[in-house]
């Protein structure tokens, strides 16, 4: 059984040495390959990666014109030889021995297509915050509802997915940002999954990321949830939670609009929510109150 680590990279020259070193330390006795897809970098990334490929026999480098992380991840997965995939961002690090530990869980649970581990958020000062996968289960079977209700924490680099199942889904390439969330939901809806007690990845959060993510979410609006109800993601499980998926997305967008101080964004979110939910929006008293409260705050304060 082989694991393929797929790393999309764009102008990440200052991080790649550290990231690839973490992959080497994560391997242990596991059979692992790493595929870095350079997404049209304009810095020294590609030259650095070619040097690293001479040093690391398990590393393959692919180059493409700039197309976004979803396309890069999908291309890396298509080229991979592993039975399972790990998607690692170019500025993050796998934990020491994590792939070896994960391989043991895979061998002991052959019926599972997705295994979800723990991660840490590391800020620029080096302080870290451990993120347990899910508090109420502590290591059993997750469900799509857990992620919708924020009971389940997931991060790129923190899970493994069977390559054959991934290729049936892939990341949505119509989105340039916010593509992780619909993929996580679709994978949980389609794949037999389990939680593993393995510290998988250190996710680095940099100054300004939160505000950029908020702006990106407002630009995308409901688009990253719309893809859940199109091929290849749509399925009875997701249809069952359609209302709650859009409701929680709408509430999140309202918060972002308020933090950005934009009444225009707030009204646009409300209109888009009505278009997707129809009259059901007006029965959601809690959302109506939240929207009116936000609108008054933006207008008068």
LINKA-V72590 format. One record per run of one state. SS is the DSSP state (A for helix, B for strand, O for the rest). FROM is the first residue (numbers start at 1). TO is the last residue. If there is no record, write none. Layout:
ss=<SS & SS>
from=<FROM & FROM>
to=<TO & TO>
This chain:
ss=<O & B & O & A & O & B & O & A & O & B & O & A & O & B & O & B & O & A & O & B & O & B & O & B & O & A & O & B & O & B & A & O & A & O & B & O & A & O & A & O & A & O & A & O & A & O & A & O & A & O>
from=<1 & 2 & 10 & 13 & 28 & 31 & 40 & 45 & 56 & 59 & 65 & 69 & 80 & 84 & 88 & 93 & 95 & 98 & 109 & 114 & 123 & 128 & 132 & 134 & 135 & 144 & 149 & 152 & 153 & 159 & 163 & 170 & 179 & 191 & 193 & 205 & 209 & 221 & 223 & 230 & 236 & 241 & 242 & 261 & 263 & 278 & 280 & 284 & 285 & 301>
to=<1 & 9 & 12 & 27 & 30 & 39 & 44 & 55 & 58 & 64 & 68 & 79 & 83 & 87 & 92 & 94 & 97 & 108 & 113 & 122 & 127 & 131 & 133 & 134 & 143 & 148 & 151 & 152 & 158 & 162 & 169 & 178 & 190 & 192 & 204 & 208 & 220 & 222 & 229 & 235 & 240 & 241 & 260 & 262 & 277 & 279 & 283 & 284 & 300 & 301>
